[in-house]
Amino acid sequence: MRPVIIDKVRIFDGTAMLGPGAVEFADGVITRVLTEPVAASGASASADVIDGTGLTLLPGLIDAHTHVFGAESNLELALAFGVTTELDMFMGPPELTQALCAAAGERADLADMRSSGLVASAPGGHPGHAMPLLPTVAGPDEADAFVAARQAEGAHFIKIIVDDGANHGMSLPALDGATVTALAGAARRRGLLTVAHVSAGWSARLALDSGVDMLTHLPLEAALDDAFVSRTADEKRVAIPTLAMLEASAPETSSRPRTGRSLAADPRIVGYLPDHARTAIAEGHEGLCVEKASPQHRFTHALASVARLHRAGVPVLAGTDTNYRPDRACPVVHGAGLHTELALLVEAGLTPAEALTAATSAPAAHFGLSDRGVIAPGRRADLVLVEGDPTKDITSTRSIEAIWRGGVRFDRAAYRERIAS
């Protein structure tokens, strides 16, 4: 494979902007990062040189909360929008999860993938009430065996559901604190991270009390209070807010149109969406995290919580909770949804550069993906080249010029033609 040099380009390395400079990669790995353009004598005669004038090079984006549902098409859709890695938060059966993770690890035309596999939940609870064959955890004594089974199936981390069904208009049993504590401890002993799905303030507090590593979602009924935020920071927990999903799920107000819906009319996005994905963004209501809203539910509560967490120093990761597939009209779709998440993180108070970090180096660091997430020699050549400067205008991430996964360029034009036909 011929070396590639992207020259005269702004470089966001995962934390800060460098250059204009040059990045060289070969055989799937970044070999050089220069903070000045390459002199004519510095470029190998065998290298393909791309002029990056006016462009910005980013690490491949990482979506820290998705649901792939075993569909290769979702991973291809993700890659078409610069998402080179997805962290899947619930998928089965285990054989399918293992096969798709293996395929995604080998194929340059799909986003790479890590998965929790099957989730830990209470018998008869969410989501097991609708999935009678799903393994559940009846109490602390079953936690160790549950975690051991998921690890044997190849789970990369453990997802724990703390949800009583109220957001779906039901009253369901939920895992208690002792059981969640036992699950977190069993995972820790095996070197596995724990991610807790929380549905409201009470479940966020229970998860924090129980020692889980990460919280995903945020309460909509009220913003997190200062005591909760301070403790989250002091105990070095991590938050994956999934603002794109929370915005889609919360009641819409006349004063604030939904950012996510606007993707369906954005020319930088719409040309690379299959028709069913475009319709889902514009009109879909399936797969939301709230089906029965309460009068207290406001998306602004989630924005305020993110602002408080961020100011306190809690790591905030970009994750969408997309659970779209061609037969499921979830308005948060793979790939495109992460560009909504970035805009919403900025609305919540992160700078554009901090939002980019939340979708690159931060998820890589916190999920132990040490080979990616930054632009540095020796790292995977997962790269996204965009027009403009997304550290000044976060929506510039949508103006994609080129995508490389493991050093292989994704043929975005061919993808666009194929979905159009």
Buried (B, 14 or more C-beta within 10 A) or exposed (E): EEBBBBBBBBBBBBBEBBBBBBBBBBEBBBBBBBEEBBEEEBBEEEBEBBEBEEBBBBBBBBBBBBBBBBBBBBBBBBBBBBBBBBBBBBBBEBEBBBEBBEEBEEBBBBBBBBBBBBBBBBBBBBBBBEBEEBBBBBEBEBBBEBBBBBBEBBBBBBBBBBBBBBBBEBEBBBBBBEBBBBBBBBBBEBEBBBBBBBBBBBBBBBBBEBBBBBBBBBBBBBBBEEEBBBBBBEEEBBBBBBBBBBBBBBEEEEEBEBBBBBBBEBEBBBEBBBEBBBBBBBEBEBBBBBBEBEEEBBBBBBBBBBBBBBEBEBBBBBBBBBBBBBEBBBBBBBBBBBBBBBBBBBBBBBBBBBBBBBBBBBBBBBBEBEEBBBBEEEBBBBBBBBBBBBBEBBBBBBBBBBBBBBBBBBEBEEBBEEBEE
